[in-house]
């Protein structure tokens, strides 16, 4: 970003040449959108603007395009006329060209505030949640180089990079500031050497050094193996096997904090029967098993169940059930005391919520990466007789708008 007497030039517009042929508008940014972009009034509606901060006056490059036969319009900040006090220089040369980070131009302290506000705004849509206290966002120990998983697009003779969400243009990336250093080491060696595929996944164990690269590449120039079926990661002194299709949190250090937070909030006494719904490879099930009498883990991914059974063979009080949570939960015969819900971004199936309410479990911990679906599900649980005790946003994804939350509830 360069500074002139009255304006700040924002380097995020990937098509700055031939400005005379482009469409621009001077806009005041009024609120935040659901993709981390700022919103401004535009024409007969509003427009989402990448690279802005609420309150700023900016010059915006306008993009008009079609998605699924529907006319769309988006914007990217080209110049900042009246900057926010929360604006900082992005340290990444790809910021704006690559849309993977939405908030590198925002101070980290303000990112944490915005994430808490995102949760609050989602809760405001439900009167039953209007009085819920939301904690300040727990910061990450590091705001860069935290990701243990990268999914690269491969184009143009084996170049690795990402596709811009707005322009749809491919951007070659030689180093990603969000990725762990080992992923960036692989990236430098894979660059221009992976033309046999169009997508490449690299996953690493932050605490083990193990890795997985998929798909398998036949290029003889590579001096390391690819095509691994799984890798291992160690969390809180326990090793987990993670297959290529299995879910695992991308921020290992924050995940460890979150696991301890859930355990502390549930205040377990060793006598409970705990259901770990959407259990994945068994992180919560295994790490909390010594605090309860019995764990019933439910997971529909066959790959994740195999990973869990491989790594949990020494824990005799964990029982894994393969199937959809909404189908398995209602068939349980045990009197459940505690339930952990950690669903995908879309939240819980309504039948799963009904089964949770019918179980009359005394305590619930709900882990979510999507505040709107979290708010929707919590409102249903409140209507079913539960009380939300606390909600804690956790910054699992610094430099992006994504927000992780842990909510705990009690019956009555």
C-alpha positions in Angstrom: 0.0 0.0 0.0 1.4 3.4 -0.9 0.4 6.7 0.6 -0.1 10.0 -1.2 -1.1 13.4 0.3 -4.8 12.7 0.5 -5.3 9.1 -0.5 -4.0 5.6 0.3 -3.5 3.3 -2.7 -4.7 -0.2 -2.1 -2.7 -2.8 -4.0 -5.4 -5.4 -4.0 -6.9 -4.8 -7.4 -5.4 -7.5 -9.6 -6.3 -5.7 -12.8 -4.9 -2.2 -12.3 -3.6 -1.6 -15.8 -5.8 0.2 -18.3 -7.8 1.9 -15.5 -9.7 4.0 -18.1 -11.5 1.0 -19.4 -12.7 -0.1 -16.0 -15.7 0.9 -13.8 -15.1 2.6 -10.5 -17.3 4.2 -7.8 -16.5 6.2 -4.7 -18.3 4.6 -1.8 -18.7 5.0 2.0 -18.6 1.6 3.7 -21.4 1.1 6.2 -21.4 -2.4 7.5 -19.8 -5.9 7.3 -21.1 -8.6 5.1 -21.4 -12.3 5.6 -18.2 -13.1 3.6 -16.0 -10.7 5.5 -16.4 -7.9 2.9 -17.6 -4.4 3.8 -21.0 -3.3 2.4 -21.9 0.0 0.8 -25.0 1.4 -0.8 -24.8 1.0 -4.6 -27.3 1.7 -7.4 -30.6 0.3 -6.2 -29.2 -2.0 -3.5 -25.9 -2.7 -1.8 -22.5 -4.1 -2.9 -20.0 -6.2 -1.0 -16.5 -4.7 -1.2 -13.3 -6.7 -0.7 -10.5 -4.9 1.2 -12.5 -2.3 3.1 -13.3 -1.4 6.7 -16.6 -0.1 8.0 -16.6 3.7 8.0 -14.0 4.2 5.3 -14.5 6.2 2.1 -12.9 4.3 -0.7 -12.6 4.1 -4.5 -13.9 0.8 -5.6 -13.3 -1.3 -8.7 -16.7 -2.7 -9.8 -16.9 -6.2 -11.2 -20.1 -7.3 -13.0 -20.5 -11.0 -13.9 -22.9 -13.9 -14.1 -23.0 -16.8 -11.6 -25.5 -19.5 -12.4 -27.1 -17.3 -15.0 -27.7 -14.6 -12.4 -26.3 -11.0 -12.8 -23.9 -10.3 -10.0 -21.9 -7.3 -8.9 -18.9 -7.1 -6.4 -16.3 -4.6 -5.6 -12.6 -4.4 -4.6 -11.0 -1.4 -3.0 -8.7 0.4 -5.4 -7.8 3.4 -3.3 -8.5 4.4 0.3 -9.6 8.1 0.5 -10.6 8.2 4.2 -8.9 5.3 6.1 -10.1 3.6 9.2 -7.8 3.8 12.3 -7.9 0.0 12.2 -6.3 -0.2 8.8 -2.8 -1.7 8.6 -0.4 -2.6 5.8 -0.8 -6.2 4.7 2.5 -8.1 4.9 1.6 -10.4 2.1 2.4 -9.5 -1.5 -0.6 -11.6 -2.7 -3.2 -9.9 -0.6 -6.1 -8.8 -2.9 -4.8 -10.8 -5.8 -5.6 -13.9 -3.8 -8.8 -13.7 -1.8 -8.0 -16.4 0.7 -7.3 -13.9 3.4 -10.1 -11.3 3.7 -8.7 -9.3 6.7 -5.0 -8.8 6.4 -5.6 -5.1 6.0 -7.3 -5.0 9.5 -5.4 -4.8 12.8 -5.4 -8.1 14.6 -7.0 -6.6 17.7 -9.9 -5.3 15.5 -10.3 -8.7 13.8 -11.0 -10.2 17.2 -13.6 -7.6 17.9 -15.2 -8.1 14.5 -15.5 -11.9 15.1 -17.2 -11.3 18.4 -19.6 -8.9 16.7 -20.3 -11.5 14.0 -21.5 -13.9 16.7 -23.5 -11.2 18.4 -25.2 -10.2 15.1 -26.1 -13.8 14.3 -27.7 -14.1 17.8 -29.7 -10.9 17.4 -31.8 -12.7 14.8 -33.3 -14.8 17.6 -35.1 -13.1 20.6 -34.4 -16.1 22.9 -30.6 -15.4 22.4 -30.7 -11.6 22.9 -29.4 -11.8 26.5 -26.7 -14.4 25.9 -23.3 -13.2 27.1 -20.6 -13.6 24.5 -17.0 -13.6 25.6 -14.2 -11.7 23.9 -12.6 -13.7 21.1 -9.8 -15.8 22.3 -6.7 -14.8 20.2 -4.5 -17.3 18.4 -1.0 -17.8 19.6 0.2 -16.8 16.2 -1.8 -15.0 13.5 0.3 -16.3 10.6 1.8 -19.7 9.6 -0.8 -21.6 11.6 -2.6 -23.8 8.9 -1.8 -27.5 8.8 -3.7 -28.1 5.5 -3.5 -26.5 2.1 -5.7 -27.1 -1.0 -3.9 -25.8 -4.1 -5.3 -25.3 -7.5 -2.9 -26.4 -10.3 -2.9 -24.5 -13.6 -0.6 -23.5 -16.5 1.9 -26.3 -16.7 1.9 -27.3 -13.0 1.8 -23.9 -11.3 0.3 -24.0 -7.8 -1.9 -21.3 -6.4 -5.5 -20.2 -5.7 -8.4 -18.7 -7.6 -9.7 -15.3 -6.7 -13.2 -15.5 -5.4 -14.4 -12.4 -7.2 -12.4 -12.3 -10.4 -12.1 -16.1 -10.8 -8.5 -15.5 -11.9 -5.8 -18.0 -11.0 -3.0 -16.6 -8.8 0.3 -18.4 -8.6 1.4 -18.6 -5.0 5.1 -19.3 -4.1 4.6 -18.8 -0.3 1.4 -18.6 1.7 1.7 -16.7 5.0 -1.1 -18.7 6.6 0.5 -22.1 6.0 2.9 -23.9 8.3 6.5 -23.7 7.2 6.6 -27.3 6.1 3.7 -26.8 3.7 5.6 -23.9 2.2 8.7 -26.1 1.8 6.6 -28.6 -0.1 5.1 -25.8 -2.2 8.5 -24.5 -3.3 9.4 -28.0 -4.5 6.1 -28.8 -6.1 5.8 -25.6 -8.0 5.7 -26.4 -11.7 6.1 -30.1 -11.0 2.5 -31.1 -10.5 1.0 -30.7 -14.0 -0.5 -34.2 -13.9 -3.3 -32.9 -11.6 -5.6 -29.9 -11.3 -5.9 -29.9 -7.5 -3.3 -30.8 -4.8 -3.8 -31.3 -1.1 -0.9 -31.0 1.4 -1.5 -31.8 5.1 1.2 -31.8 7.8 1.4 -32.8 11.4 2.5 -29.7 13.3 3.7 -31.8 16.3 4.9 -34.9 14.4 6.4 -33.7 11.2 4.4 -36.3 9.3 2.7 -35.3 6.0 0.2 -36.3 3.4 0.2 -35.1 -0.2 -2.7 -36.1 -2.5 -3.0 -37.2 -5.2 0.0 -39.4 -5.8 2.4 -37.8 -8.4 4.6 -39.7 -10.8 7.0 -36.9 -11.5 10.6 -38.4 -11.1 11.9 -34.9 -10.3 10.3 -35.0 -6.8 12.6 -36.3 -4.1 9.9 -37.1 -1.6 6.9 -39.4 -1.6 3.4 -38.5 -2.4 0.0 -40.2 -2.4 0.0 -41.1 1.3 -3.3 -42.5 2.6 -3.0 -40.9 6.0 -0.7 -39.0 8.3 -0.5 -38.6 12.1 -0.8 -35.7 14.4 -0.2 -35.5 18.2 -2.6 -33.4 20.2 -2.3 -33.1 24.0 0.0 -36.1 24.1 -2.2 -38.4 22.1 -1.5 -39.4 18.5 -4.3 -39.4 15.9 -4.3 -40.9 12.4 -5.9 -38.7 9.8 -6.8 -40.1 6.4 -7.1 -37.9 3.3 -11.0 -37.8 3.4 -11.1 -37.3 7.2 -11.7 -33.9 8.9 -9.2 -32.4 11.2 -8.9 -28.9 12.6 -6.6 -26.7 10.5 -5.1 -24.9 13.5 -3.6 -27.4 15.8 -2.6 -25.1 18.7 -6.0 -23.5 18.9 -7.7 -26.9 18.6 -5.8 -28.0 21.7 -7.0 -24.9 23.6 -10.6 -25.6 22.4 -10.5 -29.2 23.7 -9.4 -28.1 27.1 -12.0 -25.3 27.2 -14.8 -27.8 26.4 -13.6 -30.2 29.1 -13.4 -27.4 31.7 -16.8 -25.9 30.7 -18.6 -29.3 31.0 -17.1 -29.8 34.5 -17.2 -33.6 34.2 -17.0 -35.8 37.4 -16.1 -39.2 36.0 -19.6 -40.8 36.2 -21.2 -39.4 33.0 -22.2 -41.1 29.8 -21.0 -38.7 27.1 -22.1 -38.7 23.5 -19.6 -37.2 21.0 -21.7 -36.4 18.0 -20.0 -35.7 14.6 -17.0 -37.3 16.3 -14.6 -37.4 13.4 -11.3 -39.2 14.2 -12.1 -39.2 17.9 -10.4 -36.1 19.3 -13.0 -35.1 21.9 -13.9 -38.7 22.6 -10.4 -39.8 23.4 -9.1 -36.7 25.1 -12.1 -36.5 27.4 -12.6 -40.3 27.9 -10.6 -40.3 31.2 -13.1 -37.7 32.7 -16.3 -39.8 32.1 -17.5 -43.3 32.6 -18.5 -44.0 29.0 -18.2 -42.3 25.6 -20.5 -43.0 22.7 -19.0 -41.6 19.5 -21.1 -41.1 16.4 -19.6 -40.4 13.0 -20.9 -41.0 9.5 -17.5 -40.9 7.6 -16.2 -44.4 7.2 -12.7 -43.1 6.7 -12.8 -41.1 10.0 -14.2 -44.1 11.9 -11.4 -46.3 10.6 -8.9 -43.6 11.8 -10.5 -43.4 15.2 -10.6 -47.2 15.7 -6.9 -47.4 14.7 -5.9 -44.9 17.3 -8.2 -45.5 20.2 -7.8 -49.3 20.6 -6.3 -48.8 24.1 -9.3 -46.8 25.4 -11.9 -49.4 26.6 -14.7 -47.0 27.5 -15.2 -45.6 24.0 -17.8 -47.1 21.7 -17.9 -45.9 18.0 -21.2 -46.0 16.0 -21.0 -45.3 12.3 -24.0 -43.4 10.9 -25.7 -40.1 10.7 -26.1 -38.3 14.0 -29.8 -37.6 13.4 -30.4 -41.3 12.9 -28.1 -42.9 15.5 -28.9 -40.5 18.4 -32.6 -41.2 18.5 -31.9 -45.0 18.8 -29.6 -44.9 21.8 -30.8 -46.8 24.8 -28.3 -45.3 27.3 -29.4 -42.4 29.5 -27.1 -39.8 28.2 -25.7 -37.2 30.6 -23.6 -35.0 28.3 -23.5 -34.3 24.6 -20.9 -32.7 22.4 -22.1 -31.4 19.1 -19.4 -30.5 16.5 -21.3 -30.5 13.2 -20.2 -29.3 9.8 -20.7 -25.6 8.8 -24.3 -26.2 8.0 -25.1 -27.1 11.6 -27.2 -29.9 13.0 -30.0 -31.7 11.1 -33.3 -30.7 12.8 -33.9 -34.3 13.7 -30.6 -34.3 15.6 -31.7 -31.3 17.6 -35.0 -33.0 18.4 -33.1 -36.1 19.6 -30.8 -34.0 21.8 -33.8 -32.4 23.4 -35.6 -35.7 23.8 -32.4 -37.2 25.5 -32.7 -34.7 28.4 -28.9 -34.6 28.7 -27.9 -32.4 31.5 -25.1 -30.6 29.6 -24.3 -29.8 26.0 -21.2 -28.4 24.4 -21.8 -27.1 20.9 -18.7 -26.4 18.7 -19.4 -24.4 15.6 -17.5 -22.7 12.7 -20.6 -20.9 11.5 -22.3 -18.3 13.8 -25.6 -18.2 11.8 -26.1 -22.0 12.0 -25.0 -22.0 15.6 -27.5 -19.3 16.5 -30.3 -21.2 14.7 -29.6 -24.5 16.5 -29.1 -22.8 19.9 -32.5 -21.1 19.6 -34.1 -24.5 19.0 -32.3 -26.0 22.0 -33.5 -23.0 24.1 -37.0 -23.6 22.9 -36.6 -27.2 24.0 -35.8 -26.3 27.6 -32.0 -25.6 27.6 -30.2 -22.5 28.9 -27.2 -21.1 27.1 -24.6 -20.6 29.9 -21.7 -19.1 27.9 -20.5 -18.6 24.3 -16.8 -18.2 23.6 -15.5 -17.2 20.1 -12.1 -18.7 19.3 -9.9 -17.3 16.5 -9.1 -20.6 14.7 -8.6 -18.8 11.4 -6.7 -15.5 11.8 -6.7 -13.0 8.8 -10.0 -14.4 7.7 -13.6 -13.7 8.6 -14.2 -17.3 9.8 -15.1 -17.7 13.4 -15.1 -20.8 15.7 -17.3 -20.9 18.8 -17.8 -23.0 21.8 -21.3 -22.7 23.5 -22.3 -24.6 26.6 -25.8 -25.3 27.7 -27.6 -26.8 30.7 -31.0 -28.3 31.0 -33.6 -26.2 32.7 
